[in-house]
Amino acid sequence: MSDAFALSLPAGLHPAYDGRVSTPPSDEALARRASAGDTAAFEQLVLRHQHKLYTLALRVTLNEADARDCVQEGLVSAWRAMPRFRRDARFSTWMYRIVLRKAYDAIDKRRRTAEPVEAIEVVTSDASVEQRIDLERALEALEPEFRAVAVACDVLGLPMDQAGELLGIPPGTVKSRLFRARARLAAILEPEHSE
């Protein structure tokens, strides 16, 4: 995420700094405060998680504008739902699920309104950029549920149980989808790099 990319906080959220230096509070402590209406606590949660939220949305939607919109809409939805946040769940998982739902909605909307676009040829001499472009194209070939598992585990680095919480599926399903996603990615990428 570039330095130029910054998420605006929902209306009414303003940072508060009291000058004290201490150990940062846990997500759960901040979520308790935010659910009681503490905008500064919510802002800290946003700052902590915005990069991973954007990464998740970008890798699932494969579109920067959609990813930014998903995160923005997700943050607004989360702020509005904070009073109903169940404290038995991890805040990060709850937030990732909100943004993931927004990403799926964006994909569905794009499918309904898709217009044919001419192929864009990417010309580059940087091997790492080419590999990243190849990986993005390979991810695009995956079905959204397999792409989401691959992003959760391999991009965000979540353990299978937490990825399962995020995606609303059992860890065993995460494991099988991840295996299939990796196999499919390897099959897609292998011919391109063996030439």
C-alpha angles and dihedrals in degrees: 000000000000125000088244091063110088128158118228113225119239114272113286097029113120127168118251123200121185098183097242120129116213144132109302112254119248122259089251093054091048091046090053090052093044092050087057089055101268103151094187090058091051090049090054089052090050092050091049096050109025095096094052091042090054092046091051093048093045095050093047098043096031088212125101096209092048091047093053090047092049092052093046093048090044092053092049090048091048093050091051091047097044094101088059096045109130110227092212090074129071111256092223093053091047091050094045089052092053092051092043090055089050089050092052089049090052091051091049092048091049091051091052094049100031117145122192113264125196115247114266115218115216116212116194139142096201109103093203091053090048091050091049091049090048090051092049090051090048091050089050089057091058122090110255095252092054092043090052092052092048091049094046094050105028103030103030092031095226118164114246095256092053091043087053090052090049094049096037094239134112118268089246090059090048089053094050094044091047091051091050093044092051091047091050092047091049091050092049095045099039099072091049094054099039094066 
